[in-house]
Amino acid sequence: MTPNKKKAPTEAPQAVNPLPSGGALAGIPEKNRLLIPVLLAIVAIPLLVHLVIIDVNPDEVPLIGLATYGDFFSQSKAFLLFIVILLIFVFGILFRKTLFQKADQIPPAYLAASGVFMLLTLLSAVFSEYRSIAFWGVHDRAEGAVILCCYIILFLYSFSVCRTERDTQHLVVALGIATVISSVIGFFQYIGHDLLFTGLGKALVISPWDYDKVTNLSSMSESGRLYGTFYHWNYAGSFAAITVPIFLVLALNAKSWRSRILLGCVTLTALWILIGSTSRAGLIGVAVAFIFGLIVFAKMIIKHWRLSLSCIAIVFVAVIGLNIASNGQLFARIPTLFSDIISVFQTSKQADYLSKLPVKDVSVQNHTATVVTQSGDTLKANLTEENLTFQDGNGQTVKMEKKNGAFRTTDKRFQNLSVNFVAMGLNGNSIGMCINVDNQPQFFFRIDSNYNLQLTNSTGTAKIDSLETPPSFGFAGKETIGSARGYIWSRSLPMVSKHLLLGAGPDTFVLNFPQNDLLGKYWAYGTTNMLVDKPHNLYLQILLGEGCIALLAFLTIVILYLFDSIRLYALKKTYLPREILASAICLGITGYLGAGLFNDSVVSVAPVFWILLGAGIALNLQNRKERLKDLSQQS
């Protein structure tokens, strides 16, 4: 599908800064040495899994109920990213003459937008109410202002070192290695055998000095679903949204059968990550990239329609085969995706969700916790030093019997309610009270030394004065769509007006979200015991964290790149190999941005996106120069 490659113009030999004899980089051409940091980042950061035990920021402790936290997927990746950035600065000093030869070629618009994004990110952290978290990130995400600035450095460095088509090919090879390894790990997770938590896996991901600190270690994977090394299956979907379009385009346009088979195999592994993760965000990202690809390659697809249909048929058969082999589990979540899309445009009949819950209100006063059911019946639980008694709204005693550790009644008004005592506190050494609804723990109360009750969270570390009904915008009655994304977005959008210019600070979403909206969570999730820690939308994440100007700067970078790519590659009948490579990267970027409508930025995947974005812009610049050179030679 591609014409014969033209002979590349002869390049002037570049000077090489000699390293000490026997150095680790001796013998490697200088232009290839410059790629080492980005190659390390693109392979190692997504794959790295290692336990890091951290002290939780005091502002987070009441929310999560932990003073220390063992993280496998974010802190170690963030630390490795710091090492990569350190390498970039070292290489920038050692090879400054070679590196900065291209610095003046960075398009001013990209450079300015990058600077604005970094500046606004740092300012948002400086002025954040939670400054420490805003700079370094929350315990299990580690994506504060420092990491966001590292992304921009990666982006600019990637642009500067990807000087030729060959350089970008090295990045694609590295990405392929990460894809294949992660897919193998994901396969075992899918069949219920997480390699990361086998004896050998534990030896690799847990340092010897931390072994005695680890208790109750279990896999995050479920049989029939994978998360790879990305912390969550949603982020495996974001990674697949990048890799599936890239390797599919390269496989379809490979010149030799050997390359086509090799790239086809990598494409299948990326497709496996996408489907095995069951990430609907990933599916949407690939769908967006597919539509974009149809537009870009429309003329070539029509010209080679037989081959195009054959390729689509092969992919279709492969996917159907995988679905059959998994007893339909691969496509299990797709119907809900379509139903959610349809429900967005339908008028909801359940706009007043508060009238649909079994409980209308919960309150507490001194020794008494009060529950009002949807039918208007009131149950009061009175705690004293001697015992726990129950009354209805008229002061009549409600007889409760203790069965299986919980107080239950045969009174039809309150048959779905039960009460039991639970362990609370950071060390679980305090006693609290729990009201269960339909045998599910929903409302928790701390008990002080005088037997007074305080509404709290499941760990007993947060103080909830009353059930909060926060401001909401949109998605009325549609809170449950997209795995409760409708609920998250409806509560998040009103937060924008409070922090429009600078945002609330990177990675502080969990601290600013109305976590006391217990009834709203009950409706959206089926439980009140849910900590909403991210907006599940890349663009809303930037808007709430770093503010509207930072979001505009980010959008400027990606929109300029996408429009530039459309001008260069859309609706051509034939493509040079370097143009195919650039188009493939563009579709990968598009896939990530599409998945970003339902997923957040995360340190497991974001470095790959920023590196490829820088390489894609550099490749566009090279292709434009070559095109102008060809036109001048023809004239």
C-alpha positions, 0 to 999 in steps of 0.5 A, a space after each residue: 500500500 506504499 510506494 517505493 521509498 525514496 533515497 534519503 538525502 545524505 546527512 552531514 556527519 555529526 561530531 561526537 563528544 568522546 566519553 572516557 574509554 570503556 564508558 557504558 555509552 562508548 561506541 554508541 553514536 551520539 544521536 542514538 545516545 540522546 534517545 536513551 532517556 525516552 527509550 527508557 521511559 517508554 519501556 520501563 515506566 509502563 512496565 515498572 511495578 514495585 512496592 513503595 511504602 509512604 507516609 500518607 499526607 495528613 490531609 488525606 488520612 481522614 479520607 482513606 483511613 490510613 497513616 501509611 500506604 503501600 503503593 505498587 504502581 504510581 510512586 515507583 513509576 514517578 521515581 523512575 520518571 525523575 531518574 529519566 528527567 535527571 538523565 535528560 539534564 545530564 545528556 543535555 549538558 554532555 551533548 548540548 551542542 548536538 541537542 540544541 542544534 534543533 532547539 530553534 526549530 521548535 515551533 513557537 506556538 508549541 513552545 509557548 503553550 508548553 511554557 504556559 502549561 508549566 507556569 500555570 501548573 506551578 502557580 496552581 500548586 503554589 496557591 493550592 490549599 493543599 500545597 504539598 499534595 499539589 506538588 507531589 500528588 496523592 498517595 496512590 497517584 503521585 501526579 502532582 505539579 512536579 510530575 506534570 512538569 516532567 511530562 512537558 520536559 519529556 515532550 520537548 526533549 522527545 521533539 528535540 531528539 527525534 530528528 529522523 524517521 529512524 529515531 521515531 522507529 526506535 520509539 515504536 520498537 520500544 513501545 512494541 516491547 512494552 506492549 508485548 510484555 504487558 500483554 503476556 502479564 495481562 493474559 495470566 491475569 485474565 485467566 486468574 493467575 497474576 504473575 505479579 503476585 506469584 512467589 517470583 513476582 513478589 520477589 521482583 516487586 517487593 524489596 527484601 526489607 519490606 517483606 515483613 511489612 506486607 500483610 494480606 497481599 492479593 491480586 487486583 485482577 479478576 478472572 476475565 479481566 486484566 490490568 497489566 502493569 497499569 494499576 487499573 484496567 481503565 488505564 490498560 485501556 488508555 494504553 491500548 487506545 495508543 498502541 492499537 491504532 499505531 501498530 495496526 496502521 504500521 502492519 497494514 502498510 508494512 512493505 515486507 511480509 516479515 514486517 507485516 507478520 511481526 507488526 500484526 502480532 504486536 497489533 494483536 497483543 495490543 488488541 488483547 490488552 484492549 479487549 481483555 481490560 474490558 475498558 469502555 474508555 479504551 474502546 471509545 479511544 480506539 473508535 475515535 482513532 478509527 474514525 479519524 483514520 477513515 478520514 485521513 486514509 479515505 482515498 487510499 482505502 478506496 483505492 485499495 478497497 479489497 485489501 482494506 476489507 480483507 484486513 478488516 475481516 481478519 481483525 473482525 474474525 480474530 476478535 470474534 474468535 477471542 470472544 468465543 474462546 472466553 465464553 463471551 466475556 470479552 464483549 460483556 460490557 459493550 452493550 452497556 456502553 451503547 445503552 449509556 450512550 443512548 441514555 445520555 440523549 433520553 429524558 430521564 424519568 428518575 431525575 429525583 433520585 432521592 425519592 428512589 432510595 430506601 433511605 430518605 435521611 440519616 441524622 445524629 444527635 448526642 446518643 441517638 442515630 435516626 434513620 428515615 425510610 422512603 415511606 416516612 417511617 423513622 427508626 431511632 437507635 439510642 446508645 447508652 453505657 448499658 445497652 442499645 435500644 430502638 424506637 420509632 418516630 412516635 417513641 414506641 419501642 421497636 423490638 430488635 433481636 441480635 442475630 449473626 452479630 447484628 440487631 434485626 427486627 420483624 417489624 415490617 417497617 424496618 425489616 431492611 435495616 439492621 445495626 451492628 458494631 464494627 472496628 474503626 480507627 487507623 489501627 482498628 482499635 476503636 468501636 463504632 456503629 453501623 446501620 445496614 440497609 438490605 444487609 449492606 453496610 451504609 452509614 457509620 457512626 463513631 462512639 466517643 467515651 461518653 457514648 455520643 455518636 458522630 456520623 463518619 466514614 467506614 474507617 471512622 476517621 472522617 467527621 460528617 456533620 450532616 448528609 450533604 446534597 451538593 450543587 450539581 450540574 447536568 446528568 439529572 437522573 443519569 448519574 449511573 451512566 458510564 460506571 457512575 461518571 454521570 454522578 462524578 461529572 455532575 458534582 464536579 462541574 460546579 467546582 469549576 467556578 470556585 477555581 476557574 483561573 488556577 484550579 484547586 491544585 494538581 491531584 487535589 480532586 479527592 480533597 475537593 470533591 463533596 465526599 459527604 454526599 452519601 445519598 448521592 453515592 448510594 444512588 450512583 454506586 449502590 453504596 455510600 462507602 465510595 471515595 471519589 478520587 478522580 474525575 474520570 475525564 482528562 480535560 476536566 482533570 486539568 480544568 479542576 486541577 490547573 485551571 482554564 488557562 492550563 487547559 487551553 494551553 494543553 488543547 492548543 498543543 494537541 489541536 495544533 498537532 492534529 490540524 497540522 497532521 490533517 493538512 499533511 496526511 489527509 486524503 492522499 492517494 499514496 504515502 511515503 513510509 515516513 508519512 505512514 509512521 507519522 500518521 500512525 502516531 497521530 492516530 495513537 495520539 487521537 486514541 489517547 485523547 478519545 479515551 481521555 473523555 472517560 479516563 484521567 491522566 496517570 503516570 503509568 500511561 501519560 509519559 508514553 503519550 507525551 513522548 509520542 506527541 513530541 515525536 509526532 510533531 518532530 516528524 511532521 516538521 521533517 515531513 513538511 521540509 521533505 515535501 517542500 524540498 521535493 516540490 522545489 526539486 520538481 519545479 
